[in-house]
Amino acid sequence: MLNVLRQEEKYPLNLQEAIQYAHFFSQVLMADSHSVQGSYLVRSLYFDTVDDRDFFDKLTEQNLRRKIRLRVYSPEDQTAKLEMKQKSGVYQRKRSLSVSREDALALIDGQYSVLLKYPEPFAAELFCRMTEECYRPKSIVEYQRRAFLARENNIRLTFDSGIRATESSFDLFGANLPLYPVYDPDKLIFEVKYDGFMLSYIKDAISAVDRRSITSSKYCLSRSIGYPLQL
């Protein structure tokens, strides 16, 4: 089980900026294991309560908030990551549990009891929370990601493009989802994630981004049909 506590910053980049930054970081950082050959697919199914509490907590920037999602990297994957991200102040805590494809499908169908066969306490915690608070599938988000890692420290930089979503299908492993764009196709979201201190040469490079960090959430973007006025 993965358990990390880190800070995250997000910046919108146009295509030209993204190419320049990706080229620079490719010279000084390692590509992560998924993006050695370039970008890779990320697809996430988000759960929320029946009254969309997590959505509104993010929209109103509550100090304490969470997201629960299932994540895969290909429709052919035989496992999925069940993750919960919890934000408190400037820190994000992410815990992740690997579940089988069969169990992921059961979770999407509301059969949360499959979590009880996993020995990790996190699985039991998720079972209680998702059951008691009536979590349900709400949307799927898909995009292409290119990622880099710092050799000297636990720093991760990601470039996410082609962000699309659907609120009408929860087929996480489907080959032909009815996806539609939810972010400007000429822009990317550049994310900086670190759990220690920021290395000076990376900080200096990021400081050249002529804009403030944004609080854009791919989950909130994905709810653009259900809540068009808020987005």
C-alpha positions in Angstrom: 0.0 0.0 0.0 1.3 3.5 -0.9 1.1 6.2 1.7 2.6 9.6 0.9 2.3 13.1 2.4 3.3 15.9 0.1 2.7 19.4 -1.3 1.2 20.0 -4.7 1.2 23.0 -7.0 -0.5 23.3 -10.4 0.2 25.7 -13.3 -1.6 26.1 -16.7 0.8 26.1 -19.6 0.3 26.6 -23.3 1.7 24.1 -25.7 4.8 26.0 -26.5 5.6 26.5 -22.8 5.0 22.8 -22.1 7.4 21.8 -24.9 10.1 24.1 -23.5 9.7 23.0 -19.9 9.5 19.3 -20.8 12.7 19.6 -22.8 14.5 21.3 -20.0 13.4 18.8 -17.4 14.2 15.8 -19.7 17.8 17.0 -19.6 18.1 17.2 -15.8 15.5 14.7 -14.4 14.6 11.1 -14.9 11.5 10.1 -16.8 9.3 8.0 -14.6 8.9 4.3 -15.4 5.7 4.8 -17.3 6.8 7.7 -19.6 10.2 6.5 -20.8 8.8 6.4 -24.3 6.9 9.6 -23.8 3.4 10.2 -22.4 1.1 7.6 -21.1 -2.7 7.2 -20.4 -4.2 8.0 -17.0 -7.9 7.1 -16.5 -9.6 7.7 -13.1 -13.2 7.0 -11.9 -14.2 9.3 -9.1 -16.7 8.5 -6.3 -18.6 11.0 -4.3 -21.4 11.1 -1.8 -25.0 11.2 -3.0 -25.1 15.0 -2.3 -21.6 15.6 -3.9 -20.0 16.7 -0.7 -16.4 16.2 -1.9 -17.2 18.2 -5.1 -18.5 21.2 -3.1 -15.8 21.0 -0.5 -13.3 21.4 -3.3 -15.3 24.1 -5.1 -15.5 26.1 -1.9 -11.9 25.4 -1.0 -12.5 23.8 2.4 -9.4 23.4 4.4 -10.1 19.7 5.0 -11.4 17.7 2.0 -10.9 14.4 0.2 -11.3 12.5 -3.1 -11.8 8.8 -3.7 -11.0 7.3 -7.1 -10.2 4.2 -9.0 -7.2 4.6 -11.4 -6.0 2.5 -14.4 -3.4 3.2 -17.1 -5.0 1.1 -19.8 -8.4 -0.5 -20.5 -6.5 -3.8 -20.6 -5.2 -3.5 -17.0 -5.9 -6.4 -14.7 -5.6 -4.4 -11.6 -6.6 -0.9 -10.5 -5.5 1.6 -7.8 -8.1 2.5 -5.3 -6.9 5.8 -3.9 -8.0 8.4 -1.3 -6.5 11.9 -1.4 -7.0 14.0 1.7 -6.0 17.7 1.8 -5.2 19.5 5.1 -3.8 23.0 4.6 -0.9 22.9 2.1 -0.4 19.1 2.4 -1.9 16.3 0.5 -2.0 12.8 1.8 -2.5 10.0 -0.7 -3.1 6.4 0.1 -3.4 3.8 -2.6 -4.5 0.1 -2.6 -4.1 -2.2 -5.5 -7.3 -4.2 -6.3 -8.1 -6.8 -8.9 -10.0 -5.9 -12.1 -12.9 -8.0 -10.8 -13.0 -6.2 -7.5 -12.7 -2.8 -9.2 -15.8 -3.7 -11.3 -17.6 -4.7 -8.1 -16.8 -1.4 -6.4 -18.2 0.5 -9.4 -21.3 -1.6 -8.9 -21.5 -0.5 -5.3 -20.3 -3.9 -3.8 -17.9 -2.3 -1.3 -17.8 -5.5 0.8 -15.0 -6.8 -1.6 -12.7 -4.5 0.3 -13.1 -6.7 3.4 -10.9 -9.4 2.0 -7.9 -7.2 1.8 -5.8 -7.3 5.0 -4.7 -3.6 4.9 -6.4 -1.4 7.5 -6.9 1.2 4.7 -9.2 -1.2 2.9 -11.5 -1.5 6.0 -11.4 2.3 6.4 -12.5 2.8 2.8 -15.3 0.2 3.2 -16.7 2.0 6.3 -16.5 5.4 4.7 -17.9 4.5 1.3 -20.7 2.5 2.8 -21.7 4.8 5.7 -21.5 8.0 3.6 -23.2 6.5 0.5 -20.4 7.0 -2.1 -21.3 6.4 -5.7 -19.5 6.7 -9.1 -19.8 10.2 -10.5 -17.4 10.6 -13.4 -14.4 9.4 -15.3 -11.5 11.5 -16.3 -8.8 10.6 -18.9 -5.7 12.3 -20.1 -2.2 11.9 -21.3 0.7 12.3 -18.8 4.4 12.9 -19.1 6.3 12.7 -15.8 9.8 13.4 -14.5 11.4 12.5 -11.1 14.3 14.3 -9.4 17.3 12.1 -8.8 18.3 13.8 -5.5 14.9 14.1 -3.8 11.4 12.8 -3.9 10.1 15.4 -6.4 7.7 14.6 -9.2 6.8 16.9 -12.1 3.9 16.0 -14.4 2.5 17.4 -17.7 -1.2 16.5 -18.3 -2.8 17.1 -21.6 -5.9 16.2 -23.6 -8.1 16.2 -20.5 -11.4 14.6 -21.3 -14.3 13.2 -19.1 -17.7 11.7 -19.0 -20.5 11.7 -16.5 -22.7 9.2 -18.5 -20.5 6.1 -18.3 -18.6 4.5 -15.5 -17.1 1.7 -17.5 -13.5 2.2 -16.3 -12.2 -0.6 -18.5 -14.2 0.4 -21.6 -12.4 0.7 -24.9 -14.8 3.4 -26.3 -15.9 5.7 -23.6 -18.1 8.8 -24.6 -15.5 11.3 -23.6 -15.6 15.0 -24.2 -13.0 17.8 -23.6 -13.3 19.6 -20.2 -10.1 21.7 -20.5 -8.7 23.9 -23.2 -7.0 21.5 -25.7 -4.3 24.1 -26.4 -3.3 24.1 -22.7 -1.7 21.6 -20.3 -1.8 21.3 -16.5 1.7 21.3 -15.1 1.9 19.8 -11.5 4.8 20.0 -9.1 4.6 17.4 -6.2 7.1 17.1 -3.4 7.2 15.8 0.2 10.5 17.3 1.4 12.1 20.5 0.1 12.2 21.9 -3.4 15.6 21.7 -5.1 16.9 25.1 -6.0 17.4 24.5 -9.7 13.8 23.1 -10.1 12.4 26.0 -8.0 14.3 28.5 -10.2 12.9 26.9 -13.4 9.4 26.9 -12.1 9.6 30.5 -11.0 9.8 31.5 -14.6 6.2 30.4 -15.0 4.6 33.8 -15.2 1.4 33.0 -13.3 0.2 31.9 -9.9 -0.4 28.3 -9.0 -4.0 27.3 -9.7 -6.4 25.1 -7.7 -7.9 23.4 -10.7 -9.3 19.9 -10.0 -9.7 17.4 -12.7 -12.6 15.9 -10.8 -14.4 19.3 -10.7 -13.7 19.8 -14.4 -15.2 16.4 -15.1 -18.5 17.5 -13.5 -19.0 20.3 -16.0 -22.3 18.7 -17.3 -23.8 18.2 -13.9 -22.8 21.6 -12.6 -22.3 23.9 -15.6 -22.8 27.1 -13.6 -20.0 26.4 -11.2 -17.4 25.8 -13.8 
